[in-house]
């Protein structure tokens, strides 16, 4: 068993400082808590961590997790720094996950990496069950193995689902190659969080100023992944799937009507018969709230519904230092809708009601 000391949070050494709420924000949040009902908690479903021992199996350095765009340091106490940030942001609970870096590994090495990570996450969550839960890692490049790992993580370790990349070594998630994994996820009824890993195919176009590989490439990969899952019929084949797309679903919710129009304009491209219009599938998916402005979140709600969105910070990145305020400041939302986004939907999907601490009742 890998102990909690093997888990680290990579945090920004020079990011936007996390600050507490104003009196007005605290008052509004109190109203939302009442609307959320007994036991309501704010839950951040998109937060990163790393397991150095697992990364070392591929000769990777955990200090590189933050990428080239952010200086990073390591929190040697795995909980202290993050709990302080959560408290300052009025986040009661966080769902941890690890960005895939192991998709080129063979089955034997994949087993070692995944076992190390899932055991470390389980140990860490067990030490802080009122503040943390976690999503499993799986070796999706080996779908049958990934299905076995998901079942073990959920049934034996108590993890709440899994994170996967937006593609796997050039294969789209809609490829029939991955059907064994999607079938298992549907059977288990757990959420699969799709997080982009970058558009390496477009690297030459994304070079230069602005960090476009992240700023444009990440949401573009999510848009492509979701579009394939829709148009290749994966969501029809596995209608019980619970999928959450990072960063508000990329660009798809902002331009989904073009998917419907494309079928009408270019019917010869419609090679897989779907059960409904492409845009209708958006309300079958889930999304985090990482769209950065109240107007952006208002629009996402209008497209997919408030009950399909969950709070996400993308910690350690500092661009979401006010995630709760973003939800509270979004116009046209009722307190009940704010409560759903801030924690109600996540609690339901991840089965967390039973773990609500009495201090939040």
Secondary structure as GFF3:
##gff-version 3
##sequence-region A 1 361
A	DSSP	three_ten_helix	4	6	.	.	.	ID=ss1
A	DSSP	beta_strand	7	12	.	.	.	ID=ss2
A	DSSP	alpha_helix	23	36	.	.	.	ID=ss3
A	DSSP	beta_strand	43	48	.	.	.	ID=ss4
A	DSSP	beta_strand	50	51	.	.	.	ID=ss5
A	DSSP	alpha_helix	52	56	.	.	.	ID=ss6
A	DSSP	three_ten_helix	62	64	.	.	.	ID=ss7
A	DSSP	beta_strand	72	75	.	.	.	ID=ss8
A	DSSP	alpha_helix	80	88	.	.	.	ID=ss9
A	DSSP	beta_strand	93	97	.	.	.	ID=ss10
A	DSSP	alpha_helix	107	127	.	.	.	ID=ss11
A	DSSP	beta_strand	132	134	.	.	.	ID=ss12
A	DSSP	alpha_helix	143	155	.	.	.	ID=ss13
A	DSSP	beta_strand	161	165	.	.	.	ID=ss14
A	DSSP	beta_strand	167	168	.	.	.	ID=ss15
A	DSSP	beta_strand	171	172	.	.	.	ID=ss16
A	DSSP	three_ten_helix	176	178	.	.	.	ID=ss17
A	DSSP	alpha_helix	179	188	.	.	.	ID=ss18
A	DSSP	beta_strand	191	195	.	.	.	ID=ss19
A	DSSP	three_ten_helix	200	202	.	.	.	ID=ss20
A	DSSP	alpha_helix	212	215	.	.	.	ID=ss21
A	DSSP	alpha_helix	217	231	.	.	.	ID=ss22
A	DSSP	alpha_helix	234	237	.	.	.	ID=ss23
A	DSSP	beta_strand	242	245	.	.	.	ID=ss24
A	DSSP	three_ten_helix	247	249	.	.	.	ID=ss25
A	DSSP	three_ten_helix	252	254	.	.	.	ID=ss26
A	DSSP	alpha_helix	257	265	.	.	.	ID=ss27
A	DSSP	three_ten_helix	267	269	.	.	.	ID=ss28
A	DSSP	three_ten_helix	278	284	.	.	.	ID=ss29
A	DSSP	beta_strand	286	288	.	.	.	ID=ss30
A	DSSP	alpha_helix	294	304	.	.	.	ID=ss31
A	DSSP	three_ten_helix	306	308	.	.	.	ID=ss32
A	DSSP	beta_strand	309	310	.	.	.	ID=ss33
A	DSSP	three_ten_helix	318	320	.	.	.	ID=ss34
A	DSSP	alpha_helix	323	328	.	.	.	ID=ss35
A	DSSP	alpha_helix	335	339	.	.	.	ID=ss36
A	DSSP	pi_helix	340	344	.	.	.	ID=ss37
A	DSSP	alpha_helix	345	350	.	.	.	ID=ss38
A	DSSP	three_ten_helix	353	355	.	.	.	ID=ss39
A	DSSP	three_ten_helix	358	360	.	.	.	ID=ss40
###
